[in-house]
Amino acid sequence: MNQTRPIEIIGGGLAGLSLGLALRRAAVPVTLFEAGGYPRHRVCGEFITGLADATVERLGLGPLLDDALLHHEVAWFFDGRLTRRQRLPSPARALSRHRLDARLAQALVAAGGTLHTHARAERDADTEGIIFASGRRRGSAQWLGLKIHAHRLPLHCDLELHLGAESYIGLTQVEEGRVNISGLFRRRELSAKGPALLLAYLRAANLGSLADRLTGANFDETSLSAVAAVDFDQHVPDTGRLALGDACAMIPPFTGNGMAMAFQSAELALGPLVTYANNAASWRETTTAIQSALQQRFRTRLAAADWLHPFLLQPPRQRWLTRLARARLLPLRPLYSVLH
């Protein structure tokens, strides 16, 4: 009888952990290498839209997401004023990465997976049985992501999205009365540190009213996270290696779909990898099938997000977007369906 082939996963974010957990439940040997540890904070909107119940069930995520808050409405702000409230076509889940990643890691180990934290594993791209889920590829773009949690900060609705000059920022409630504040900004030479850095970026982006509102907020400074040189993808690139999650393709954060895409990429990879592990397909056949499935699943979504993204960042286009929204001429539901 042929022995089950093992799988190694480089990177312990949502894609890597959920795939490793699902593979272990299919009796596939899994070793995962993560450069950091758990729990930890990450730059993330922590707002999951477009995640189907079928994906949750197939990956066995139900018990890990059961207590996620369910959000139903988004409020858009421009020039500090409420522009439009949007009812989401389906509820979105909100749960911090600090909690979710740690739960996934614990579940992987409990299922018999081997997890190496604070460990980097160097592997060739063409090595059989290796999955790269190590997060964002560093680019040359002048974008900066910032995130911090605040305690008991009143919100106008489930999710607030504020448009600023070459920037946008979202506020959403997660567990234990925390509010996740996460934004994308054009990088600037600012000398502030800690929460003051976020406030300085808000003021530089003409979001002074939001900065005033957040001044004096009860911030959890341990949650402050930043990521620089953020680039976004127009399509799933062929990198010559099997990559999942943000390592596969990075979508602009305004869609609220990056977390769902991480889980969806794990779901798409699961079946072919189980077939490979059971000696029923070659590695080349497996990687080709997964790459094709990723491209087909995310092609339209990434292209639509790339087209829409400038309207969220450039003030002249923001004004047109705002006028359309106020006149209720913006096709929000069709856009939502394309982006998810």
Secondary structure, 3 states (H helix, E strand, C coil): CCCCCCEEEECCCHHHHHHHHHHHHCCCCEEEECCCCCCCCCCCCCEECCCCHHHHHHHCCHHHHCCCEEEEEEEEEECCEEEEEEEEEEEEEECCHHHHHHHHHHHHHHCCCEEECCCCCCCCCCCCCEEECCCCCCCCCCEEEEEEEEECCCCCCCEEEEEECCEEEEEEECHHHEEEEEEEEECCCCCCCCHHHHHHHHHHCCCHHHHHHHCCCEEEEEEEEEEECCCCCCCCCCCCCCECHHHCCCCCHHHCCHHHHHHHHHHHHHHHHHHHHCCCCCHHHHHHHHHHHHHHHHHHHHHHHHHHHHHHHCHHHHHHHHHHHHCCCCCHHHHHHHHC
